[in-house]
Amino acid sequence: MKEWEVIFANQKGEPTSLMISSEQQPSEEEAARAIRSQLFPLLVELDLNDFQDRAHSPTARWLKEQNGVSISSISPRP
């Protein structure tokens, strides 16, 4: 499996990185779910009914709108 580095701005606006193991490059939604599980472990199974099926990448949208967390890049780790 390949390692992917997800760089994102946390709640304080500080650049932070998270490593994800995956054969293919994770989508923004997959990266957002990994970030949510790290920052908010109790909310892993949060029901996003307000966004589900109405928004592209509902978890990424929720992180940005509710917590100020935004994904900057997803790149392979050398």
C-alpha positions as CSV (number, residue, x, y, z in Angstrom):
1,M,0.0,0.0,0.0
2,K,1.1,3.5,-0.7
3,E,1.3,6.3,1.8
4,W,-0.5,9.6,1.1
5,E,0.0,12.8,2.9
6,V,-3.0,15.0,3.5
7,I,-2.2,18.5,4.4
8,F,-5.0,20.6,5.9
9,A,-5.6,23.7,8.0
10,N,-6.8,22.8,11.5
11,Q,-9.3,24.7,13.6
12,K,-6.6,27.3,14.4
13,G,-5.6,27.7,10.8
14,E,-2.3,25.9,11.3
15,P,-1.1,23.6,8.6
16,T,-1.3,20.0,9.8
17,S,-0.6,16.7,8.0
18,L,-2.1,13.3,8.2
19,M,-0.9,10.0,6.7
20,I,-3.3,7.7,4.9
21,S,-2.5,4.2,3.5
22,S,-4.3,3.4,0.3
23,E,-3.5,1.9,-3.1
24,Q,-5.1,4.8,-4.9
25,Q,-5.1,8.5,-4.1
26,P,-7.8,9.2,-1.5
27,S,-10.6,11.4,-2.6
28,E,-11.3,14.7,-0.8
29,E,-14.2,12.9,1.0
30,E,-12.1,10.0,2.1
31,A,-9.4,12.4,3.4
32,A,-12.1,14.4,5.2
33,R,-13.4,11.3,7.0
34,A,-9.8,10.4,8.1
35,I,-9.3,14.0,9.4
36,R,-12.7,13.9,11.2
37,S,-11.8,10.6,12.9
38,Q,-8.5,12.1,14.1
39,L,-9.9,15.5,15.3
40,F,-13.3,14.3,16.4
41,P,-13.1,10.6,17.3
42,L,-16.5,10.5,18.9
43,L,-18.2,11.9,15.7
44,V,-16.9,9.2,13.4
45,E,-20.4,7.9,12.7
46,L,-22.0,11.4,12.6
47,D,-25.1,11.4,10.4
48,L,-24.8,14.2,7.9
49,N,-28.4,14.2,6.8
50,D,-28.3,17.9,6.0
51,F,-25.6,17.3,3.4
52,Q,-26.0,13.7,2.4
53,D,-26.9,13.2,-1.3
54,R,-27.1,17.0,-1.7
55,A,-23.5,18.0,-1.5
56,H,-20.3,16.7,-3.1
57,S,-18.0,15.6,-0.2
58,P,-20.4,16.2,2.7
59,T,-17.8,15.5,5.3
60,A,-15.3,17.9,3.8
61,R,-18.1,20.6,3.6
62,W,-19.1,19.9,7.2
63,L,-15.4,20.2,8.4
64,K,-15.0,23.5,6.6
65,E,-18.3,25.1,7.5
66,Q,-18.6,24.0,11.1
67,N,-15.0,23.8,12.2
68,G,-12.9,25.9,9.8
69,V,-10.9,22.8,8.7
70,S,-9.9,22.8,5.0
71,I,-7.9,20.3,3.0
72,S,-5.0,21.9,1.1
73,S,-3.5,18.9,-0.7
74,I,-3.3,15.2,-1.0
75,S,0.0,13.9,-2.3
76,P,2.0,10.7,-2.4
77,R,4.6,10.3,0.3
78,P,8.1,9.7,-1.2
